[in-house]
Amino acid sequence: MLRYKLSPLKNYFLVKERVAIQKVGNIVMPANILESSQNQITEGEIIALGPNAFESCRDDFPIGSIVKFIKYSGQAMVYNKIYYRLLLDDEVIAKLDHYLGLDEDLFY
């Protein structure tokens, strides 16, 4: 079997989606199937960056960063039962940082 490496071009980047699992009765389903909102916000881990992705703030978005984006943005793909999404850098709406401060300091 041939294997390929997907390398985003221009200002695209690749995320591995985080899909929450929910149990409905005896059936286990991804939470995104149960949600019907078109503007659902989801998150993913950056696994590859194009050469111009986050050009002005590249140090703020290293490989492994967790970002939030609108569920139906970008190009979705599934490989080995794992959900990936190819996005433009301007489709990110938030970045999740590890935070150990007080609750009142949570938002900037």
C-alpha positions as CSV (number, residue, x, y, z in Angstrom):
1,M,0.0,0.0,0.0
2,L,1.3,3.4,-0.9
3,R,1.5,6.1,1.7
4,Y,1.5,9.8,1.0
5,K,2.4,12.9,3.1
6,L,-0.1,15.7,2.8
7,S,1.7,19.1,2.8
8,P,-0.5,22.2,2.9
9,L,0.4,25.0,0.4
10,K,0.2,28.8,0.6
11,N,-1.7,29.9,3.7
12,Y,-3.4,26.6,4.4
13,F,-2.9,24.4,7.4
14,L,-4.1,20.9,8.4
15,V,-5.8,20.1,11.7
16,K,-6.8,16.8,13.2
17,E,-10.3,17.4,14.4
18,R,-11.3,16.6,18.0
19,V,-14.6,14.7,17.8
20,A,-16.5,14.3,21.0
21,I,-18.2,10.9,21.5
22,Q,-21.7,10.7,23.0
23,K,-23.7,7.7,24.0
24,V,-27.4,7.6,23.0
25,G,-29.0,4.6,24.6
26,N,-26.8,1.7,23.5
27,I,-25.4,3.5,20.5
28,V,-22.2,5.4,20.6
29,M,-22.1,8.3,18.1
30,P,-19.8,11.3,17.3
31,A,-21.3,14.4,19.0
32,N,-21.2,16.2,15.6
33,I,-23.9,13.9,14.2
34,L,-26.2,14.8,17.1
35,E,-25.7,18.5,16.7
36,S,-27.8,20.2,13.9
37,S,-26.5,23.8,14.2
38,Q,-24.7,24.9,11.0
39,N,-22.6,27.4,12.9
40,Q,-21.3,24.8,15.4
41,I,-17.8,25.6,16.5
42,T,-15.3,22.8,16.7
43,E,-11.7,22.4,17.6
44,G,-8.6,20.7,16.2
45,E,-4.9,20.2,16.7
46,I,-2.6,21.8,14.1
47,I,-0.5,19.0,12.5
48,A,0.9,20.7,9.4
49,L,1.4,24.3,8.2
50,G,1.7,25.7,4.7
51,P,4.7,28.1,4.1
52,N,2.6,31.2,4.4
53,A,0.1,30.1,7.1
54,F,-0.1,32.5,10.0
55,E,2.7,34.5,8.3
56,S,2.5,37.6,10.6
57,C,2.2,35.5,13.8
58,R,3.7,32.1,13.0
59,D,5.3,31.7,16.5
60,D,1.8,31.9,18.1
61,F,0.6,28.8,16.1
62,P,3.2,26.0,16.3
63,I,2.5,22.4,15.4
64,G,0.3,21.0,18.2
65,S,-1.6,24.2,18.9
66,I,-5.4,23.7,19.6
67,V,-7.6,26.1,17.5
68,K,-11.3,26.7,17.2
69,F,-13.1,27.1,13.9
70,I,-16.5,26.9,12.3
71,K,-17.4,23.3,11.7
72,Y,-18.3,23.7,8.0
73,S,-15.3,25.8,7.0
74,G,-12.3,24.4,5.0
75,Q,-12.1,21.0,3.3
76,A,-13.0,17.9,5.4
77,M,-11.3,14.6,4.9
78,V,-11.2,11.2,6.7
79,Y,-8.1,9.0,6.7
80,N,-7.9,5.8,8.8
81,K,-11.2,6.8,10.5
82,I,-9.6,10.0,11.7
83,Y,-11.2,13.4,10.8
84,Y,-8.9,16.0,9.3
85,R,-9.7,19.5,8.0
86,L,-7.6,21.7,5.6
87,L,-8.3,25.3,6.5
88,L,-7.1,28.8,5.6
89,D,-5.3,30.6,8.3
90,D,-8.0,33.3,8.5
91,E,-10.7,30.7,9.3
92,V,-9.4,30.3,12.8
93,I,-11.6,32.1,15.3
94,A,-9.7,31.3,18.6
95,K,-6.7,29.5,20.0
96,L,-6.8,27.5,23.2
97,D,-3.8,28.0,25.5
98,H,-2.9,26.1,28.6
99,Y,-3.9,28.4,31.3
100,L,-3.2,28.1,35.1
101,G,-4.4,31.5,36.3
102,L,-7.5,32.6,38.2
103,D,-10.9,32.3,36.6
104,E,-11.4,36.1,36.3
105,D,-8.3,36.3,34.1
106,L,-9.5,33.6,31.7
107,F,-10.4,36.0,28.9
108,Y,-8.3,38.9,27.5
